[in-house]
Amino acid sequence: MSKRYAGDHSPTGRRDSDAPRETVTAERLEVPSFKGRKPMRHGAKINVLFILPLVAMAAAFFQPVTAMAVDLAGAGAMMLAAWLTRDGVRAEDAFAERKVARRPAIPRKIFGSVLMGAGVGLLVFGGQWNLAAAILVGAIAGALHLAAFGLDPLKDKGLEGVDRNQTDRIARKIEEAEKVLTQMSDAIKRARDRQLETRVLAFEETVRQMFRQVEADPRDLTQARRYLGVYLQGARDATVQFVELYARGRDPKVRADYEAFLSDMETNFAKRTTAMLTDDRTNFDVEIEVLRDRLNRENLRIEG
């Protein structure tokens, strides 16, 4: 039931001062669990790829035995194509975000196009028993799939003028650190706490800023090695232990301690990244001063 507001500053007049005042406690604003997340590229099209094989499987059971077997094989190939395509899109997005990266070991999207063509061809063949039509339709389906999702990255991505071995070492180190972050995310999901998942995502974004800094300047790898190795693995192990302990009684004290731990780790990673940026600026200034002095010795006066 609605109630008229009659507080001290209400335009309708004052309330009896002797009457007890009503208090209202503002609810705490929750941070959305989707904050900082981006929708998956081609997400709608990939969902359709997973739905189509299910429809084909359902229709296969109304066919004769031989045709049913062929249709089920085609639907299975299409399902595998959808799975490979989804992983290929994720791998391409990760490749695009990084400045130094090796191409995916398996061209998943290309293999997905081949399997999609094979699956559609089997479905056509199982219904008409016409091999030429099955090959033609399957080739068209595979080509359309490749046009819709594109090719996989086929070349490694590095930096100009950086030694190949050094580039591979950076890429390998960051790949290992990404695996640790993935394990950390998988562990915190078992706690079934959206706020903690969001908190871990924020920490991961801070860590990835260090990844980008190391990729931009490989000389920073020496400073970041301990952070990307020992400290990051320690954060993952602490997360795993927290989830096991928190699952027993969901103790708020344990939760608060873990959040404080994440804040400390995030602050330390951010400070180290900032320090590496400062060192880069210092080195840049030193190079400028050295060059200016050399030019001045050649009687070419450069204003500061």
Secondary structure, 3 states (H helix, E strand, C coil): CCCCCCCCCCCCCCCCCCCCCCCCCCCCCCCCCCCCCCCCCCHHHHHHHHHHHHHHHHHHCCCCHHHHHHHHHHHHHHHHHHHHHHHHHHHHHHHHHCCCECCCCCCHHHHHHHHHHHHHHHHHHHHHCCHHHHHHHHHHHHHHHHHHHCCCCCCCECCCCCCHHHHHHHHHHHHHHHHHHHHHHHHHHCCCCHHHHHHHHHHHHHHHHHHHHHHHCHHHHHHHHHHHHHHHHHHHHHHHHHHHHHHHHCCHHHHHHHHHHHHHHHHHHHHHHHHHHHHHHHHHHHHHHHHHHHHHHCCCCCCC
